């Protein structure tokens, strides 16, 4: 492989490494495989153009043209001339896909689904950066400036995600860039002739360059860990689910159910909260995290709202009339040390909250948001809440909601398929008021509509997501709550979606345990006099409110978590289980909630961890195993001359493993004198080393070499002497990380 080809390959690897930082932004990594394949084609076009050779600017132009053709074939082939050449229709389709991609970026949470528009932006961006890197590093032979487009590509992903493995993406991007620099340095040296020092496995400049690269990379990773973080001020993030809320700030869209499906699919029901309540039968004691009130046809998400300081007592709930009976409930909650999120789970509607830490209040949704990194981890707090108990008659007589409620909470987008509103009218036919229509919707989903609860399905995508779910009739709580709320809006009933936890399971000590499988979403409908009222359309989940099941006594106890025990006075709570991390509804990632988000089972991290551990073990043992195999082959069978030279190589490599690097300027006898002196060998080991040196000199220079004696035994004596005189660290290094293994790297490099 010549220098230009090596540089081109390194440019592709460097670009792919930087592009890997974008992986956490999108659901699935198939787009990255496509991008790397197209990068390879783009690089091959450049290699062919340079071999012709074409002028440098012509090479770059040819690569740009090839890139355009590749994007045309992959994304707009049906609009291209002969399926290859981009015409006006193809460019219009490109523009439309880019517009859709921009809309999708603003619509979806991280990780967003890989829609065609988002894929075009990702793959096209990677190819554009790859073209710049190839032009700078390979065509114009200036690898250092190629770091700028690589940095730009990496910064996009690093700036948008707060993944716990951010350092891995940085490592991949930085390693790719260092590889590119090393390849260019090697190519520059070869212009002056053979790279010197190759026989020892690595040249001095190469060793120095690698050490500098590793030192710089390690410094870049380690220094931020000991530097103070910038908190507050102009650099403080705002409107991101509780990180950095300033005085009078706003709370933007937060993704509270981005991992709800994962929580429900976990093999274990891991405890995240434990509470004690004054409510005798807490079947309706849902712990609410946040309300999703903005619906665009594809997703439900919270609107951007003003947040304030947490008042000592929260304002009266909107629309709740004194005529509706309410129970005042006191609840003490303890969060697990493994459950950390920025929204505080609360009974709804809360009246007052006592919680340590920095918490802000969002009045419209009555939510509490952690400020400047405040989370629920290990938190203990007390909540006084109201439990409205409207009767069916009160809800049926509810007057029309205020104009503000109707204007904001009955909006549906024009893109919503007409079948959603038509089906809502069919299901509620014959109902005399909004309450009866709401109950008919709930019963259709939960009882009579033929729907099945299934956490493993994907019901459509885009604007057709709800229509697809209504057709497939399989889904989990997100599908049911999203669909019922949307259908209620088409009927003129103000509606939104709440996310949090169901009541949990009663424990023997009188507490309630809330686990990962209790994560839930449900619709809230507004009735004047009762305020925001909970409904439960999800079959076999939660507890249908009493005011919705009076007609069917057989369902009156459905979903009842059971009698929670005799002790209902709030008090000291036992510590929650620490069996693992809890679910993350209400997590701190900004974005929206989509009906068609993909999922992975809870066992996936374990599988990946096991695979990673196995890979690390294999890599850890690879060098020692290779070294033992080399020694066995060298000291095995062969002609006398071959055995002699192999024994000499093993002796010098053994000395190298114990810190005595080979000096190829010395004769065999001079090398042995150096090994005996530096290794502090005893008389027996020194004599054995001398016999090996004498045999080598005879094999190389004697007209009739004398058959060697037991050279394998002599080498073993030398190794034993070196081990005896070496320190503990040197002995461990000689086994697990022998320096002579550098020869393997040099050999692979020469073959490349």
Secondary structure, 3 states (H helix, E strand, C coil): CCHHHHHHHHHHHHHHHHHHHHHHHEECCHHHHHHHHHHHHHHHHHHHHHHHCCCHHHHHHHHHHHHHHHHHHHHCHHHCECCCECCHHHHHHHHHHHHHHHHHHHHCCCCEECCHHHHHHHHHHHHHHHHHHHHHHHHCCCCCCHHHHHHHHHHHHHHHCCCCCHHHHHHHHHHHHHHHHHHHHHHHHHCCCCCCCHHHCCCHHHHHHHHHHHHHHHHHHHHHHHCCCCCCHHHCCCCCCCCCCCCCCEECCECCCCCHHHHHHCCCCCEEEEEEECCCCHHHCCEEEEEECEECCCEEECCCEECEECCCCCCCCCCECCCCCEEEEEEEEEECCCCCCCECCEECCEEEEEECCCEEEECCCCEEEECCCCCCCCCEEEEEEEEECCCHHHHHCCCCCCHHHHHHHCCCCCCCCHHHHHHHHHHCCCCCCHHHHHHHHHHHHHHHCCCEECCCCCCCCHHHHHHHHHHHCEECHHHHHHHHHHHHHHCCCCEEEEEEECCCEECCCCCEEEEHHHEEEEEEEEECEEEEEECCCCCCCCCCCHHHCCCCHHHCCCCCCCCCCCCCCCCCCCCCCCCCCCCCCCCCCECCEECCCCCCCCCHHHHHHHHHHHHHHHHHHHHHHHHHHHHHHHCCCCCHHHHHHHHHHHHHHHHHHCCCCCCCCCCHHHHHHHHHHHHCCCHHHHHHHHHHHHHHHHHHHCCCCCCCCCHHHHHHHHHHHHHHHCCHHHHHHHHHCCHHHHHHHHHHHHHC
